[in-house]
Amino acid sequence: MNHQKTLETLVLADILLAVLSAVSDAVLGPSPPGGPRGAAAASAGGWTLLGNLSFALWIAVCVGTVLAWIGLLNLLRVARPLYAASWIGYLALAASREPAVGTAVGSVLDLLTGLVGGMILAVVYFSGLGARFRPIGPAPNEALPAG
């Protein structure tokens, strides 16, 4: 079994699911409980400390995930804990979210994202591929310029 090809496929599937999830939320969007009145009341609240912290964590998770995808595709050792940390951050975000009524499509995409993320973590930590990850720097077959 070619674990590197499997990892590449899983990372590409993770990227596709992230894009589909964002499009699904934008088009179908989850709504707060209580219908339109609940949505108006929720949006009138303004900025809060928890809201600001959640937004900062969301930005960190997004940036960390994109950097981890790039690192995983290049077999960089630092990408493994970065991807795991981005999942821990995502779980913290999910735990701090306000209640919302989601769509069936959004729920399926969330489940698929979780499955793919778990498979990525399993491949990078529990397969033979883990030994092939390298530290950041020039690839072993790249010569450093003489200088």
ChimeraX attribute file (.defattr): number of C-alpha atoms within 10 A of each C-alpha:
attribute: neighborCount
match mode: 1-to-1
recipient: residues
	/A:1	5
	/A:2	8
	/A:3	14
	/A:4	19
	/A:5	11
	/A:6	14
	/A:7	21
	/A:8	17
	/A:9	15
	/A:10	19
	/A:11	21
	/A:12	15
	/A:13	16
	/A:14	21
	/A:15	16
	/A:16	13
	/A:17	17
	/A:18	15
	/A:19	12
	/A:20	15
	/A:21	20
	/A:22	15
	/A:23	13
	/A:24	16
	/A:25	16
	/A:26	10
	/A:27	9
	/A:28	14
	/A:29	16
	/A:30	15
	/A:31	16
	/A:32	19
	/A:33	15
	/A:34	12
	/A:35	10
	/A:36	11
	/A:37	11
	/A:38	13
	/A:39	14
	/A:40	12
	/A:41	11
	/A:42	13
	/A:43	11
	/A:44	9
	/A:45	8
	/A:46	7
	/A:47	9
	/A:48	9
	/A:49	8
	/A:50	11
	/A:51	13
	/A:52	11
	/A:53	12
	/A:54	18
	/A:55	13
	/A:56	12
	/A:57	17
	/A:58	17
	/A:59	12
	/A:60	14
	/A:61	21
	/A:62	15
	/A:63	12
	/A:64	20
	/A:65	23
	/A:66	16
	/A:67	16
	/A:68	25
	/A:69	20
	/A:70	14
	/A:71	19
	/A:72	23
	/A:73	16
	/A:74	16
	/A:75	25
	/A:76	19
	/A:77	19
	/A:78	16
	/A:79	26
	/A:80	20
	/A:81	14
	/A:82	20
	/A:83	24
	/A:84	18
	/A:85	16
	/A:86	22
	/A:87	19
	/A:88	13
	/A:89	20
	/A:90	18
	/A:91	11
	/A:92	14
	/A:93	17
	/A:94	11
	/A:95	10
	/A:96	12
	/A:97	11
	/A:98	10
	/A:99	11
	/A:100	13
	/A:101	12
	/A:102	15
	/A:103	15
	/A:104	10
	/A:105	13
	/A:106	19
	/A:107	12
	/A:108	12
	/A:109	18
	/A:110	15
	/A:111	11
	/A:112	15
	/A:113	19
	/A:114	14
	/A:115	13
	/A:116	19
	/A:117	19
	/A:118	14
	/A:119	17
	/A:120	23
	/A:121	17
	/A:122	13
	/A:123	18
	/A:124	24
	/A:125	14
	/A:126	12
	/A:127	11
	/A:128	12
	/A:129	15
	/A:130	18
	/A:131	12
	/A:132	12
	/A:133	17
	/A:134	16
	/A:135	12
	/A:136	13
	/A:137	8
	/A:138	10
	/A:139	13
	/A:140	8
	/A:141	6
	/A:142	8
	/A:143	8
	/A:144	9
	/A:145	5
	/A:146	4
	/A:147	3
